[in-house]
């Protein structure tokens, strides 16, 4: 049996990307009399990439990137009122209620009751913003541990698994991002279950040629996760018996 079951937060347990998409739409509308929408999209994405190493992932960096984009594309003529509106959009994103994805609570409660495994949240982004979402979710008591990280790569996962006294092969990660939740875990020897979300930030998209489809297990919804984990455990047991 897996000794550690880890879950991503944003767009796996609760909805997140729609907030960013709505803010993006509002930025487009604000700048529509300066430039075309595709130019707003391109410049905002570049600003986000440039700012990742400074602000990290999350609402704060996104809001500052929107402000930078507005200043640049307006040739520094954007009004103070509009800059204030963008700041308020960012604050409203932070204040937004945590909307739970259907089925997430039942799956978490199923594993939270199991003394044979640890249940850990591994989520990426602003420390304060992520903690607010966790608090509002009501899920905090269902986790044996909560890990809020600045990046998700194989070393990050190895270190987290090690802190819980678990080898990567005894851990399974569930998430919506192929780039952040799935491929790094597979790379360090763990198992992973991909639950695609209806919207994916372009930075989280990966070249399909990078994916070994035989190793990637996809669930249609989070409610399918327990059945997939059972099958994975059966396969692990069968593999161990073959080597006896």
KAGI-V184093 format. One record per backbone hydrogen bond with DSSP energy under -0.5 kcal/mol. NH is the residue of the N-H (numbers start at 1). CO is the residue of the C=O. If there is no record, write none. Layout:
[[NH,CO] [NH,CO]]
This chain:
[[3,170] [4,170] [5,118] [6,4] [6,172] [7,120] [8,174] [11,14] [12,9] [13,9] [14,9] [15,99] [19,16] [20,16] [21,17] [22,18] [23,19] [24,20] [25,21] [26,22] [27,23] [28,24] [29,25] [30,26] [31,27] [32,29] [34,31] [35,31] [39,36] [40,36] [41,37] [42,38] [43,39] [44,40] [45,41] [46,42] [47,43] [48,44] [49,45] [50,46] [51,47] [52,48] [52,49] [53,49] [54,51] [55,51] [56,51] [56,52] [62,58] [63,59] [64,60] [65,61] [66,62] [67,63] [68,64] [69,65] [70,66] [71,67] [72,68] [73,69] [74,70] [75,72] [76,71] [77,74] [83,79] [84,80] [85,81] [86,82] [87,83] [88,84] [89,85] [90,86] [91,87] [92,88] [93,89] [94,90] [95,91] [96,92] [99,97] [100,98] [101,13] [104,101] [107,103] [108,104] [109,105] [110,106] [111,107] [112,108] [113,109] [114,111] [115,113] [117,114] [118,3] [120,5] [120,118] [121,145] [122,7] [122,120] [123,121] [123,147] [125,149] [130,126] [131,127] [132,128] [133,129] [134,130] [135,131] [136,132] [137,133] [138,134] [138,135] [139,134] [140,134] [142,139] [143,140] [144,119] [145,119] [147,121] [148,146] [149,123] [149,147] [153,151] [157,153] [158,154] [159,155] [160,156] [161,157] [162,158] [163,159] [164,160] [164,161] [165,162] [166,161] [170,167] [171,168] [172,4] [173,191] [174,6] [175,193] [178,176] [179,204] [181,177] [182,177] [183,178] [186,182] [187,183] [188,184] [189,186] [190,185] [191,171] [193,173] [194,217] [195,175] [196,194] [204,201] [205,202] [210,207] [211,208] [212,210] [213,211] [215,212] [216,212] [217,192] [217,215] [218,216] [219,194] [224,221] [225,222] [228,224] [229,225] [230,226] [231,227] [232,228] [233,229] [234,230] [235,231] [236,232] [237,233] [238,234] [239,235] [240,236] [241,237] [242,238] [243,239] [243,240] [244,241]]
